Amino acid sequence: MRTVRNWFRDTTGGLPRPFWYLWTGTLVNRLGSFVLIFIAIYLTRERGFSDAQAGLVLGLWGAGGAVGTTVGGILADRWGRRPTLLTAHLGAATMMLALGLARPLWAIGAGALLLGMFAEAARPAFGAMMVDVVPEADRLRAFSLNYWAINLGFACAAVLAGLAAEAGYLLLFVVDAATTLVTALIIFTRVRETRRATTPTGGTSGRAPTGAWRTILTDRVFLGFVVLNLFGALVFLQHVSMLPITMGDSGLSPATYGSVIALNGVLIVVGQLFVPRLIRGRNRSQVLALAAVVMGVGFGLTAFAEAAWFYGLTVLIWTVGEMLNSPSNATLIAELSPDELRGRYQGMFSLSWQVAGAAAPVLGGLVREHAGNATLWLGCAVVGGLVGVAHLVSGPARERRAARIRPAAEPVIPVTAVRPPAPAVAEAAVTAPAAPVPAP
């Protein structure tokens, strides 16, 4: 028992108070993430759209996210992390309700485009703020804990959304909007700006230098990593678009899909806290390569699934790859990002997810429609294997680059970064991290 307690203290202890407020916002937001889980089923079954039309709407969501994450990265560096987060969350809540009330295809498409833009504008600001407040030595733990919160919320949301969908799909949109507003309230009341202000003497200000985007677009090491993430995301995001449709073709209900996909969150909740110790000190490129291969195998096996238990097995396999991939990705992006360009680098990395979010449902729908279900999922396995090989080849250059930039990338935590919380909250968040106060 003492060993478990010491392990838990090593995993969660010593992290700064602002991190726990961000962690809380992540958990609350994900507890209500109903719409993303069931949007494909909602569009095809409730609204009667074809697979191609559903893919188009999801593609518009991703296209809006691509715009949002780019603008969000710029605003996070220029305007600040906090106002960007607040604006993004308030806009996302509004558009969530509008999307739930929309009926014609053009209105649903427009709502999805705007929702993606607002929702994903928060991602680079949130990522930059996390790097701002957490010292480099603690980032692997911090990102793992945040990912744990994401998936705890996701697991609960997947099950609850299946039940809520039986009561009426509009309820999914209402609850999702409400939790987004609660997240905005947490940020507004507890988190202050973490971007460094301009100094009178012209010192480091946190303000991006002239030619910031030129710097990023000529950073071949970083862009190579972004491209690899894009291809990995094209595989991973099939669980949002094509997996529910595939399971529906196997005669399985939306509630069954919710239960199966909840296994993803359950496994991460149970196992993610062990991942930092498992991968600490290991070659990061090898970890990322292994993660890509395991995810590819998991999605590839979907080609042979018919029963719910087999679908559940495939989810468990690719979830292991996801668990290895996420903290390694997050820490590497933090190390590759110059301090004054942190928001933009986070935005460019998030852009790869948004491009994948726009392309994955469209490509998945086209491949599935014209080449068949098996070709789609076996193709995912091939892409996963190729990404794994590419990580092994490109990894040494990334690590050399991270080693050069690391001394200049240490975060500066403002003394007044957060308003002092109530004593009970402070006690739970700081001195008893084993049960702490709980981000296109």
PEMOCOR-V93398 format. One record per pair of residues at least 6 apart in sequence whose C-alpha atoms are under 7 Angstrom apart, sorted by sequence separation. I is the first residue (numbers start at 1). J is the second residue. If there is no record, write none. Layout:
I/J ; I/J
This chain:
43/49 ; 44/50 ; 102/108 ; 198/204 ; 199/205 ; 305/311 ; 44/51 ; 164/171 ; 165/172 ; 198/205 ; 428/435 ; 429/436 ; 76/84 ; 164/172 ; 197/205 ; 337/345 ; 368/376 ; 428/436 ; 429/437 ; 75/84 ; 99/108 ; 196/205 ; 197/206 ; 302/311 ; 367/376 ; 428/437 ; 44/54 ; 196/206 ; 247/257 ; 43/54 ; 161/172 ; 195/206 ; 72/84 ; 99/111 ; 302/314 ; 364/376 ; 425/437 ; 98/111 ; 99/112 ; 244/257 ; 301/314 ; 40/54 ; 299/314 ; 95/111 ; 298/314 ; 298/315 ; 95/114 ; 96/115 ; 298/317 ; 299/318 ; 95/115 ; 298/318 ; 295/317 ; 92/115 ; 294/317 ; 295/318 ; 294/318 ; 92/118 ; 295/321 ; 91/118 ; 92/119 ; 294/321 ; 295/322 ; 89/118 ; 292/321 ; 88/118 ; 89/119 ; 291/321 ; 88/119 ; 291/322 ; 88/121 ; 291/324 ; 88/122 ; 291/325 ; 85/122 ; 287/324 ; 288/325 ; 84/122 ; 85/125 ; 84/125 ; 81/125 ; 284/328 ; 81/129 ; 60/109 ; 64/113 ; 68/117 ; 72/121 ; 76/125 ; 263/312 ; 63/113 ; 64/114 ; 67/117 ; 68/118 ; 71/121 ; 72/122 ; 61/112 ; 65/116 ; 69/120 ; 73/124 ; 260/311 ; 264/315 ; 272/323 ; 57/109 ; 60/112 ; 61/113 ; 64/116 ; 65/117 ; 68/120 ; 69/121 ; 72/124 ; 73/125 ; 260/312 ; 263/315 ; 264/316 ; 60/113 ; 64/117 ; 68/121 ; 72/125 ; 263/316 ; 61/115 ; 62/116 ; 69/123 ; 261/315 ; 57/112 ; 61/116 ; 65/120 ; 69/124 ; 264/319 ; 268/323 ; 250/306 ; 232/292 ; 132/194 ; 129/194 ; 336/401 ; 336/402 ; 335/402 ; 338/405 ; 336/405 ; 100/170 ; 303/373 ; 339/409 ; 303/374 ; 335/406 ; 338/409 ; 100/173 ; 303/377 ; 335/409 ; 302/377 ; 303/378 ; 97/173 ; 96/173 ; 97/174 ; 300/377 ; 299/377 ; 300/378 ; 97/177 ; 300/380 ; 96/177 ; 299/380 ; 300/381 ; 299/381 ; 93/177 ; 296/380 ; 297/381 ; 296/381 ; 296/382 ; 354/440 ; 93/180 ; 296/383 ; 93/181 ; 296/384 ; 295/384 ; 296/385 ; 350/440 ; 89/180 ; 90/181 ; 293/384 ; 89/181 ; 162/254 ; 163/255 ; 292/384 ; 293/385 ; 162/255 ; 292/385 ; 90/184 ; 89/184 ; 292/387 ; 293/388 ; 162/258 ; 292/388 ; 86/184 ; 290/388 ; 159/258 ; 289/388 ; 158/258 ; 159/259 ; 288/388 ; 289/389 ; 158/259 ; 289/391 ; 158/261 ; 159/262 ; 288/391 ; 289/392 ; 158/262 ; 285/391 ; 286/392 ; 155/262 ; 285/392 ; 155/263 ; 82/192 ; 155/265 ; 285/395 ; 19/130 ; 82/193 ; 154/265 ; 155/266 ; 81/193 ; 80/193 ; 81/194 ; 152/265 ; 19/133 ; 81/195 ; 151/265 ; 152/266 ; 222/336 ; 18/133 ; 80/195 ; 16/133 ; 151/268 ; 152/269 ; 16/134 ; 151/269 ; 242/361 ; 30/150 ; 148/268 ; 233/353 ; 237/357 ; 241/361 ; 33/154 ; 37/158 ; 148/269 ; 27/149 ; 31/153 ; 230/352 ; 234/356 ; 238/360 ; 242/364 ; 23/146 ; 26/149 ; 27/150 ; 30/153 ; 31/154 ; 34/157 ; 226/349 ; 229/352 ; 230/353 ; 233/356 ; 237/360 ; 238/361 ; 242/365 ; 26/150 ; 30/154 ; 33/157 ; 34/158 ; 148/272 ; 31/156 ; 32/157 ; 23/149 ; 27/153 ; 31/157 ; 226/352 ; 230/356 ; 234/360 ; 238/364 ; 34/161 ; 144/272 ; 145/273 ; 78/207 ; 144/273 ; 11/141 ; 77/207 ; 77/208 ; 144/276 ; 208/340 ; 206/339 ; 207/340 ; 208/341 ; 206/340 ; 141/276 ; 140/276 ; 35/172 ; 34/172 ; 35/173 ; 35/176 ; 34/176 ; 32/175 ; 33/176 ; 32/176 ; 235/380 ; 32/179 ; 29/179 ; 28/179 ; 29/180 ; 232/384 ; 29/183 ; 28/183 ; 232/387 ; 25/183 ; 228/387 ; 25/186 ; 21/190 ; 18/191 ; 221/397 ; 221/398 ; 144/327 ; 143/327 ; 140/327 ; 143/330 ; 140/331 ; 139/331 ; 40/241 ; 37/240 ; 41/244 ; 131/334 ; 41/245 ; 128/342 ; 128/343 ; 125/343 ; 128/346 ; 124/343 ; 127/346 ; 194/413 ; 194/414 ; 124/346 ; 124/347 ; 194/417 ; 193/417 ; 192/417 ; 124/350 ; 191/417 ; 192/418 ; 191/418 ; 190/418 ; 191/419 ; 190/419 ; 77/341 ; 77/343 ; 76/343 ; 77/344 ; 74/343 ; 73/343 ; 74/344 ; 73/344 ; 73/346 ; 73/347 ; 136/410 ; 72/347 ; 135/410 ; 135/411 ; 70/347 ; 134/411 ; 69/347 ; 70/348 ; 133/411 ; 132/411 ; 131/411 ; 132/412 ; 133/413 ; 69/350 ; 70/351 ; 132/413 ; 69/351 ; 66/351 ; 66/354 ; 65/354 ; 66/355 ; 63/354 ; 62/354 ; 63/355 ; 62/355 ; 62/357 ; 63/358 ; 62/358 ; 61/358 ; 59/357 ; 60/358 ; 59/358 ; 58/358 ; 59/359 ; 59/361 ; 58/361 ; 59/362 ; 55/361 ; 56/362 ; 55/362 ; 55/365 ; 52/365 ; 126/439 ; 51/365 ; 123/439 ; 123/440 ; 120/440 ; 119/440 ; 65/440 ; 18/418 ; 20/429 ; 27/438 ; 17/429 ; 17/430 ; 24/437 ; 26/439 ; 24/438 ; 25/439 ; 23/438 ; 20/437 ; 21/438 ; 20/438 ; 13/433 ; 12/433 ; 12/434 ; 9/434 ; 8/434
